[in-house]
Amino acid sequence: MLDNLRSFAKSWPGKVMGGFLLVGLAGFGVNNVIGSLGSNTVAHVGNQEISTRDFARAYQNKINQFANQIGRMPTAEEAESFGIPSVVIGELAQNAALEQLATNYGLGVSDTKLGEKLRKDSNFSGTLGNFDPKVFTDALRRSGITEADYFATQSKIASREQLVLSLFGDAELPVAASELINRYIGDQRSVDYFVISDTTVPAPAAPTDADLAAYLTAHQTEFRTVETRAVQVLVLSPQTLADTKTIAYAEIEAEYERTKASLVKPERRTVEQVILADAAQAELFAAGKTSGKTFAALLTETGLAAAEIGTFSKPEVTDTALADAAFGLVGDDFVIIDGAVGKRAIHVSLVDLGGQVSFDDAKADIAKTLALAAAKKEIADIQDQIEELRAAFKPLKDIADRFALKLHDVALTADGTALSAVEAIGEDDRAKVSETVFKAEAGKLTPSVALSANGNLWFDLSKVDPARDQTLDEVRDALATAWTAEKVEAAIAEAAAAVVVRLDAGEAIADIATSLNTFPQLSGQFTRSGETDTPIDSVVAAAVFAGGDSLHGSVVNQQGEHIVFNLVNLIPATGPLAAAAATSIANDQRDDMFGQFVTGVRDDAGLKINQQALMQALALNSGN
């Protein structure tokens, strides 16, 4: 059956179908409403069902990926505006279409094969790279899926992989394409070049007031303040209230006596190992152990080096065999156990016995714990008192003094960065606090702001400095610097253009460089990516590769430097395309073919979307 599929993919009908199938998901939407689907079904592709649970899991994964890219969790409206629901439905629909096709052709994998794939999955490896059931179980628990769900998903993935390999596994890059690509990425060039900098051109005269005034008029938007609000900020949280507490020494002593039985540091061992790559090494270490040789002596004798795995307590070592071996050793002994690539000798270089934590070591933590416990008992009452004082229009300074809380003076702009100086305001809360401050009116009572760390924030807005254009006197120095930089840059550009005219006239680049009190340099041979650690970056390289043998010119590189160059040598690539590059390009080609094919399969199977179930799933996921 796989041969039949492969033959079809290579046939003219198969190629024609691949050439005309729709490409991508750019126009795919979620506007179809199918009322006949069940409430737990978001969509059907042929006879394959996409459940609300599958959609919710895939949607959350996609949201998390997007959050990693933008640095925060997007709102439901932002997710919809970026088309995330459509992308998720599209990906699930593609997978479902492939699964149906794989089912139709009887593709699948055995439970034994799935077990082998699981044991080889590095995501579930322990400390030394072996499969660890505990790591696997913990990963499933964090993901909120069962073992049965995991294997069901892996079975579908394996079926899809079989189908893809059957159809596109033999696709190869045409010889002509390989040769063209090889020339493109493998050709090399070298140039004579020099840099025209501020030292090459005369320094401009100092700007006059008229020059600065004209520059300010032309660039006023660059010399404008942003609105700044002066606020006093008071934060009440369990931690800020705990910071006001002083715990009596006797109370700390009593708490230590009460809890000292539980104040025990676990034994920790620094573990090192030597991989015994062959049977001879393993036998030598085994014989040495029997004869009483030390671990260090065997290292000297064999020339092997020990690698430190780390310092752990026994529960921290997920590899059970390693934990038992390392924590069963006494003194300077070592033990030989099995490893992923052969035998390994395990040795403990340092032992921290742990044991009872002393009062001196524990008293600071005990004081903090007691202070936090006292704060948690009082915080609700103090919060009510602060609200009452605020309602009575008491200034925040008086409130802070009354409860010994810290008051912060902040000059705040809309970006909220100044709030980083207030440790009690977490990064996640800064935007919310800043937005609230910028909606407030000076002189009016403002409500408290709830913080994510079980706290509340109050602020008094005392002054608003609106955004405005700055005057010449305020920014005179900055204007002079900017004006001078602009004049220098213009002079450099003019000099570079003049050099190109002289090159066009046939003058040698060395003579031109000498006239400008500089020296040309000969680059190494470089490709289109440029030359490392020189001004010849990819931008310059692109200009150098833009013409034939007599090419010369000037270009501004990514660092803003003006590079004048004259082509010295052109070295065509020889030999075949590098194996790694050929493989990568062939994979890209297969990916493109696969994308077209799977879109056609999905469209042929027919996609039906339950709009109501989809909206419900999105609402639940967003917490609405």
Phi, psi and omega in degrees: 000319178296323178296322178297317179297317180297318180297319179297319180296330182272345183285164178299318177300320179295319179292321179297318179298316180297327182287334186253358180291151178297145183251129171077184185238014188302326183260009184279132182237186181231046186258354180287135180244116179241106186282347186275351180283153181292161184291341179262010182241120178279323182200161171239138169238106189062235177257012177268136184254136172254109185279161177298328179294315178298317181296314183300319181293314180294322180295317180296320177299317181293320177299318180296320177298317181294321179297322178296328182284320185261355176085007177200166179281125181288153174285168179299321180294320178294319179300318180291321181294330178273002175076020183297317177302319180295318180297316181296313178301318180298315180293316178296322180294319177299313180299317180296321179296318178294321179297321179295317179296319178297320178296318180300326181263007174072028180275150179172177179229156180279163176298326179298317180294320177298321178296320178296317179298320179298314183293336180268355183284114183294343179295340183245026181274151176273200185301321185255016174093000178272155176299132181237114181303326181294318178298319179298313181296318179296320180296319178296319181295318179295327181277348179073030179235157178269168178298322178296319177299318182298311183291328176296317179295315180296326177296318178294318179298317181296322178296318178296320179297320178300318181295315181296315180296323180296319185275322191238002184297333183262004182295129183238157179282130179302150183299316181299317178297319179299318181293318179296316180295321180298318177296318184296315185268344186254341178301145179233152177220158173226153184221154160272137182208160168212162183256128172267117185235186181294341177280346182275332184250155179295144177289137180289156176293157180299141182289146174274170176300325179295320177299314182294319180296318179294320179295319180297319179299319182285338185234032186301325182297336179279345182238064182226136178284163172254155180299132180234136181240127178271119182228151167256132188239132176235127180244128173246116176217167177307323183285316180295326177288323178297327180295342179272353186271142171241116184268130182297145181302319181296325180291323178294317179299317181296320180292324178297314180298325182290327188247001189297335178298332180266352182270078184232129175274132179288153174296135179235140181233139173270116189253135174231159183215159172233126176281123178263094193290336181225170184296327182296317179296318180298318179294322180297316179293322179295317179293320179297321178296317181297323183275358176092012178289147179280162178300317180297320180296321179290326176297316179296319183293321184266345184076010179277159179242139178275142177250129180283126179278322182147180178248123187222158159271164185299318180296340181282344181272111184283340177277106185300318181297319179293317181300312181297321182292310185294319184271003173261353182283146178237134177065223185263021184286169173220167182220148179253125179227170179284149176227182183293329183238026180134196179285159176213141178262126183253132181222148177251119184269338183207140180234123171256108188292344181069221179105198185295132176280130182287162179298318181298322180287333187263341192296323181295315179293323179296318179299318179296318181296316180294320179296319180292321179296318178295321180296319181296328178288328187263343195297322181297318180293318180292323177299317177299319181295319179296318179298320179294319178294323177295319179296334177271011177063032175286137178297150181298328180298318179295320180295316180298316180296321183297322183253011178059028179271156183275132178254133184247131172263123186230131170265102194256133170253171189297337181285347174075005184297330181296340180289348178296340178286345178262101187301329184287349178261111181291160181301324181293339184264348189297317182297319180295317180295314180299318180297320179294318179298320184280355172264349185281161176245136181300137177088353180255148180293131181250146180286165177287158178246123179284130178258155185291338183268044178055043180224175178226150181234137174238149178216151172244123177270113185258336185203143176236118174258104184292160175296142182203162174286134178277151182273167179301317182295327182291326188239025185304311183296316179296323178296316180299319179296314182293318180298315181296317180298320180295317179296318179296316180298319178295320179294321179295314179299320179295319179295319179297318179297321179294323178296319180297321177299318179293324175294320177300327182279358176096006180288142182290142182295329179294320180293321179296316180299317180299320180294340179258014178060040175220180183229139176284155177238149175262121180286166167282180176282126183227157176264191182293348177275352177094190183243126184297142174062029174223170176292351182279083177268190184295330179292314178296317180301320179299320178292321181293327181272006185272003182208190185263209191298324186265021186293136170209166181165193177225152182205149177262122182278182185293341178270001180085009180275141177271115183252124173258132185222157174223123183295129180256315187213143176236119183245105180294147177292141177237161179079177183284164175299137180305141186303317182296318180293318179299318179296316180298316181292320178297322177296319177298320179297316180295322179298320179295316178298318180296318180301317178293318182296313186291328176296318177295320178298317179297315181294323180292322180290330180091122180251125177239128184246132175269096186300322182295314179295323179297313180297322178295318180296320179294320180296317179294321182293325181277355178082011180280000000 
